[in-house]
Amino acid sequence: MSITEQTWMEIQMLVGFINTRTGRIMGDRGEGVISTAIAVLITAFIGAAMWVAFDRIWGNAEGNIEGEVGRIGGSG
């Protein structure tokens, strides 16, 4: 048995013990939906951050290009 399997089994036993002691009944129902929603939100935040970064980089590049084109066009 690998260390990962052993650790997973120990965690499951601990969770089961805690649930038995507290009287909580826990299942995996709905876990996939919640995990998917969290993944979608994280992806949306990363996408928004990437768009902001791209927009700023593009604005800076556009300003530099216009300045260089003006400098080249003005010297000829």
PyRosetta script that sets phi, psi and omega in degrees:
from pyrosetta import init, pose_from_sequence

init()
pose = pose_from_sequence("MSITEQTWMEIQMLVGFINTRTGRIMGDRGEGVISTAIAVLITAFIGAAMWVAFDRIWGNAEGNIEGEVGRIGGSG")
pose.set_psi(1, 133.5)
pose.set_omega(1, -177.9)
pose.set_phi(2, -79.7)
pose.set_psi(2, 165.7)
pose.set_omega(2, 179.9)
pose.set_phi(3, -65.1)
pose.set_psi(3, -32.8)
pose.set_omega(3, 178.9)
pose.set_phi(4, -65.9)
pose.set_psi(4, -46.2)
pose.set_omega(4, 178.8)
pose.set_phi(5, -63.7)
pose.set_psi(5, -42.0)
pose.set_omega(5, 179.9)
pose.set_phi(6, -63.7)
pose.set_psi(6, -44.6)
pose.set_omega(6, 178.9)
pose.set_phi(7, -62.0)
pose.set_psi(7, -44.2)
pose.set_omega(7, 179.3)
pose.set_phi(8, -60.1)
pose.set_psi(8, -43.6)
pose.set_omega(8, 179.4)
pose.set_phi(9, -64.6)
pose.set_psi(9, -40.2)
pose.set_omega(9, 179.0)
pose.set_phi(10, -65.6)
pose.set_psi(10, -39.6)
pose.set_omega(10, 177.9)
pose.set_phi(11, -64.2)
pose.set_psi(11, -44.6)
pose.set_omega(11, 179.6)
pose.set_phi(12, -62.9)
pose.set_psi(12, -40.1)
pose.set_omega(12, 178.1)
pose.set_phi(13, -65.0)
pose.set_psi(13, -41.2)
pose.set_omega(13, 178.6)
pose.set_phi(14, -63.8)
pose.set_psi(14, -45.3)
pose.set_omega(14, 178.6)
pose.set_phi(15, -61.9)
pose.set_psi(15, -43.5)
pose.set_omega(15, 177.6)
pose.set_phi(16, -61.3)
pose.set_psi(16, -41.8)
pose.set_omega(16, 179.0)
pose.set_phi(17, -63.4)
pose.set_psi(17, -46.1)
pose.set_omega(17, -179.5)
pose.set_phi(18, -63.6)
pose.set_psi(18, -42.6)
pose.set_omega(18, 179.2)
pose.set_phi(19, -63.7)
pose.set_psi(19, -37.5)
pose.set_omega(19, 178.2)
pose.set_phi(20, -66.8)
pose.set_psi(20, -42.1)
pose.set_omega(20, -179.0)
pose.set_phi(21, -68.5)
pose.set_psi(21, -36.5)
pose.set_omega(21, -177.9)
pose.set_phi(22, -90.8)
pose.set_psi(22, -10.8)
pose.set_omega(22, 179.7)
pose.set_phi(23, 82.1)
pose.set_psi(23, 10.3)
pose.set_omega(23, -179.9)
pose.set_phi(24, -83.3)
pose.set_psi(24, 139.2)
pose.set_omega(24, 174.3)
pose.set_phi(25, -110.2)
pose.set_psi(25, 117.3)
pose.set_omega(25, -176.5)
pose.set_phi(26, -120.3)
pose.set_psi(26, 141.7)
pose.set_omega(26, 176.0)
pose.set_phi(27, -134.0)
pose.set_psi(27, 177.5)
pose.set_omega(27, 179.9)
pose.set_phi(28, -95.3)
pose.set_psi(28, 5.5)
pose.set_omega(28, -177.1)
pose.set_phi(29, -64.4)
pose.set_psi(29, 128.6)
pose.set_omega(29, -179.9)
pose.set_phi(30, 84.8)
pose.set_psi(30, -2.8)
pose.set_omega(30, -177.3)
pose.set_phi(31, -64.9)
pose.set_psi(31, -39.4)
pose.set_omega(31, -179.6)
pose.set_phi(32, -65.1)
pose.set_psi(32, -38.3)
pose.set_omega(32, 180.0)
pose.set_phi(33, -66.5)
pose.set_psi(33, -43.9)
pose.set_omega(33, -179.7)
pose.set_phi(34, -65.8)
pose.set_psi(34, -43.8)
pose.set_omega(34, 179.1)
pose.set_phi(35, -62.6)
pose.set_psi(35, -40.7)
pose.set_omega(35, 178.4)
pose.set_phi(36, -65.0)
pose.set_psi(36, -41.6)
pose.set_omega(36, 179.1)
pose.set_phi(37, -63.1)
pose.set_psi(37, -41.4)
pose.set_omega(37, 178.2)
pose.set_phi(38, -64.3)
pose.set_psi(38, -42.6)
pose.set_omega(38, 179.2)
pose.set_phi(39, -63.2)
pose.set_psi(39, -39.4)
pose.set_omega(39, 178.8)
pose.set_phi(40, -65.3)
pose.set_psi(40, -42.8)
pose.set_omega(40, 178.9)
pose.set_phi(41, -64.2)
pose.set_psi(41, -42.7)
pose.set_omega(41, 178.3)
pose.set_phi(42, -62.2)
pose.set_psi(42, -43.5)
pose.set_omega(42, 178.8)
pose.set_phi(43, -63.2)
pose.set_psi(43, -39.3)
pose.set_omega(43, 178.6)
pose.set_phi(44, -64.1)
pose.set_psi(44, -43.1)
pose.set_omega(44, 178.5)
pose.set_phi(45, -64.8)
pose.set_psi(45, -41.1)
pose.set_omega(45, 177.4)
pose.set_phi(46, -63.8)
pose.set_psi(46, -42.7)
pose.set_omega(46, 178.0)
pose.set_phi(47, -61.8)
pose.set_psi(47, -42.4)
pose.set_omega(47, 178.7)
pose.set_phi(48, -64.2)
pose.set_psi(48, -41.8)
pose.set_omega(48, 178.6)
pose.set_phi(49, -64.5)
pose.set_psi(49, -39.8)
pose.set_omega(49, 178.4)
pose.set_phi(50, -65.1)
pose.set_psi(50, -38.8)
pose.set_omega(50, 179.3)
pose.set_phi(51, -64.7)
pose.set_psi(51, -42.9)
pose.set_omega(51, 179.0)
pose.set_phi(52, -62.1)
pose.set_psi(52, -44.7)
pose.set_omega(52, 179.4)
pose.set_phi(53, -63.3)
pose.set_psi(53, -44.2)
pose.set_omega(53, 179.9)
pose.set_phi(54, -62.2)
pose.set_psi(54, -42.7)
pose.set_omega(54, -178.8)
pose.set_phi(55, -63.0)
pose.set_psi(55, -41.7)
pose.set_omega(55, 178.5)
pose.set_phi(56, -67.4)
pose.set_psi(56, -43.8)
pose.set_omega(56, 179.4)
pose.set_phi(57, -62.8)
pose.set_psi(57, -43.6)
pose.set_omega(57, -179.9)
pose.set_phi(58, -63.6)
pose.set_psi(58, -40.4)
pose.set_omega(58, 178.5)
pose.set_phi(59, -62.9)
pose.set_psi(59, -43.0)
pose.set_omega(59, 178.2)
pose.set_phi(60, -65.3)
pose.set_psi(60, -43.0)
pose.set_omega(60, 179.8)
pose.set_phi(61, -64.6)
pose.set_psi(61, -40.9)
pose.set_omega(61, -179.8)
pose.set_phi(62, -62.5)
pose.set_psi(62, -43.0)
pose.set_omega(62, 177.8)
pose.set_phi(63, -62.6)
pose.set_psi(63, -42.1)
pose.set_omega(63, 178.9)
pose.set_phi(64, -65.3)
pose.set_psi(64, -41.7)
pose.set_omega(64, -179.9)
pose.set_phi(65, -64.3)
pose.set_psi(65, -45.3)
pose.set_omega(65, 178.8)
pose.set_phi(66, -61.0)
pose.set_psi(66, -39.9)
pose.set_omega(66, 178.5)
pose.set_phi(67, -64.4)
pose.set_psi(67, -43.0)
pose.set_omega(67, -180.0)
pose.set_phi(68, -68.4)
pose.set_psi(68, -41.3)
pose.set_omega(68, 178.5)
pose.set_phi(69, -63.2)
pose.set_psi(69, -41.7)
pose.set_omega(69, 178.0)
pose.set_phi(70, -64.7)
pose.set_psi(70, -37.6)
pose.set_omega(70, 179.6)
pose.set_phi(71, -68.5)
pose.set_psi(71, -42.9)
pose.set_omega(71, -180.0)
pose.set_phi(72, -67.5)
pose.set_psi(72, -43.1)
pose.set_omega(72, -179.0)
pose.set_phi(73, -68.8)
pose.set_psi(73, -31.4)
pose.set_omega(73, -178.2)
pose.set_phi(74, -77.8)
pose.set_psi(74, -22.9)
pose.set_omega(74, -176.4)
pose.set_phi(75, -88.4)
pose.set_psi(75, -9.6)
pose.set_omega(75, -176.7)
pose.set_phi(76, -94.8)
pose.dump_pdb("model.pdb")
